[in-house]
Amino acid sequence: MDNPVVANILGTAGAVCWSIQLIPQIIKNYRRHSTEGLHHAMYFSWAIAGIPLGVYNLVQDFNIALQIQPHILIFLSLVAWAQCQYYGAKWRPAFVLGASAAAAVCIGGVECGLYFALKEAVRKDQEWPLILMVVLAALFLAIGVLRYYWEIYKSRSVEGISFMFVVIDATGDLVSILALLFEESIDVLGVVVYSVELGLWIGILALGAYYRLWVWLSSRLGSRKDDAVGGDALNGTSAEGIQDTVRETKQP
């Protein structure tokens, strides 16, 4: 399905999704002044995942949108990570900013070094370094999403999760997969990276639907039960009142 125009359009759509994916979650954290139900490890693992994914997309010379995409992920993940440290761990603002800046510099340095190392490996026709980047990217992306599963399992709820973020991220993965399918040659490893995360997000959406539906049903059943109990009490009171009236009437 070689169609560079479609590949660029889809790649741009994927980059746009990844550009705004974490913004709903970041806004929700800010409005709540809390990151309860979330964990800093999720976001830091995504920031780390951006390193091998960014290097791989650059070395493979994908369309510009797919090359930019991982770096947007790194930036937004560090912002969300900083929120977790500020709201959750109660770090001081100056310390949060310093740690975030230091992490960004380290990530940039590592990615730069890996880029030149992988370019040299490609020049020598060595494929294993590229495969390693794909495996690492898929692993760290999966770790981030799996942390959501763990938090849901512990709390038996989806409190704190922005499902707008989940939908946008899953959409970004989907259109990125489609963009790769329309490249001159299909990059199977790249498709695998995005497919792993997409599959995990679908699971999160299913759990969200389950828990929110369960809460809704429980509240509905509970309100009906309360209404029934209230009705019985009212009926009992009315019956007792009628009996008292009858007794009073019979008394001389």
N, C-alpha and C positions, 0 to 999 in steps of 0.2 A: 504494500500500500504506500508506495513512495509518493508523497505529496508534501513538499517543503512548506507550502503556504498553509495547509491545514495543520501541519506539525507546529509551525510558529504560532498560529492562532490558539491552538490547544495548549501549547507550552506557556503562552502569555496568560491564558485563563488560569492555568495551574499556578503560575507565579503570583497572579492577583489573589487567588484563594489563599496561598501561603503567606501573602503579604498582610492579609487581614485576619487570618485564622485565629490567632491568639488574642487579637484585640478585644473581642467580646469577653473572653475570660479575664483579661487584664482589667477591663472596665468593671466587670462584676466584682473582682477582688477589691478594686478601689472603692466602689460604692458600699460594699459590705465592711470595708476596713478589716477584712479577714480572708485568710486562705484555708479556712477549716474545710476538711474533706479533700485537700490537695497535699502534695508533698514536693519539697524542693528537688528531690531526686528525679522526678518526672522531667522537669524543665531543663535541669543541667544535663541529663542524658540526651535530650533533644539537641541542646547546644553542641554537645560532643558529636552527635550523629551528623551534624552539619559539616564537620571537618571532612570525613571520608566521602560523604555524598557530594560535597562541593568540589573536592579534588577530582573525583571520578567524572562528574559532569563537565568539568573544565578540560580534563585530559582527553575525554572522548569527543570534545568539541561539539556538544549538543547545541541547540539553538540558544540564543542569548537569555531568553526567559528562564530556561531550565538551569542555566549557569548561575543566574542571580538568585534563584529560588532558595537554595540551601543557606545562603548568607542572610536572607531575610529571616529564615527559621532560627538561625543562631542569634540574631539580634533580639527578636521577640521572646525567645526562650530565656535569654539572660534577663530581660525585663521582668518576666513572670517569676523567674528564680529570685530576683532581687525583692520582689513583693513578698515571696514566701519567707525570706530572711527578715524582712522588716516587720511584717504583720505577725508571722508565726514565731520566729526565733527571737523577735524583739531586738534585732540589731539596731545600732544607732545609724541614722541616715548617712553620715560621713563614711562610716565603715562599710555600709552597703554599697555606696557609690565606688569606693576604693576597690572593694573586692570584685565588683562587676567589671570595672575598667581593667583590672589586672587579669581577670578571666578572659576578657575580650582580646587583650594583647597576646596572651599565651595561645589562644585558639588561632588567632591570625598568624602567629609565628609558626605554629605546627603545620597549619595548612599550607603556608608558603613553602616550607621545607619539603613536605610530602609531594607537592605539585611538581617541583623540579626532580625529585627522586623518581616519581612515576613517569615523567616525560622521558627520563633516561631509560627506564625499564621498557617503555614502549619502543624506544629507538632500538633496543636490543632484542625486540620481539619476545619479551618476557610477559606472560599473561597473569601469573599468580599474584603480583602486587595489585593489579586491578580487581581480581577476584576477592582479595583480602579486603580492599576498600568497600566493596559491595557487602561483604559479610559483616563488617564492622558497622556500616551504616544501618543495615537491616537490624542488627542486634541492638544498637543503642536506641533506634526508633521504637523497637518492640519493647525494650525495657521501660521506656517512658510511658507507653500505653498500658503495659501490664501493671504498672504501679497504680493506675486507675482501677484496674480489676481488684487489686489488693485492698485499696481504700474502700471500694464498694463492698467487698466481702466483710471487712471489719465492721463497717457501720450499718450494713444491710440497708443502705440508702444511696441515692445519687446526689445528696446534698452538696452544694458547692460547685458542681460540674456545670459549665455552660454548654448546653447542647447545641447552641448556635455555632460555637467553636468546633464541636465535634463534627457537625454536618459540613461546615466549610472546609475543615481539614480533610475529611473523607472525600469531598468533591474535588479538592486539589489533587489528592492521590489518583482519583479516577481519571481526571483529564490529563494528568501527567503520563499515566499509562497509555492513554489514547495518543498523546503526542509522540511517544516513543514508537508506537505502532505505525505511525505515518512517516517516520524517518526513512532515509534511503535504505538503511538496513536496520532490522529490528534488534535492539539491544536487549537480549533476554535477561541479563543480569540487572539492568536498570529497571525492567518491568518487575522483577522479583522484589526489589527494594520497596517500590511503591505498593505492590500487591500485599506484602506482609502487613504493612501498616493499615491499608484499607480493610483487610479482613478483620484486624483487631478492632478497628473503629466500628465496624458493623456489629460486632459483639457488644461493644459499649452501648450502642444505640438500642440494641435488643434488651439489654439489662435496664436501661433507662425507661424504656416503654413498660417493662415488667413492673419495676418498682413504683413508678408513678401511677400506673394503672391499679396496682395493688393498694396503694395509699388511697386512691380515689374510691375504689370499691369498699375499702374498710370504712372510710368516712361516711359513705352513703349508707352502708349497712348499720353502722353505729348510730347514725341520726334516725334511721327508721326504728331501731330498737328503743332509742330514747323516747321517740314519739309514742311507741306502743306502750311503754311503761307509764308514761305520763297520762295516756288515755285510760289505762287500767286504773290508775290512781284516781283520776277524775271520776270515772264511773263508780268506783268504790265509794268515794265521798258522796256522790249524788244518791247512791242507794242507802247509805247510812242516814243521810239527811231525810230521805223519804220515810224511813223506818221511825226516826225520832218524831217526825210530824204525826205519824199515825198513832204512836204511843201517847203523845200529848193530847190528841183529839179524843182518845178513849178514856183518858183520866177524867173523873168527875170534877 
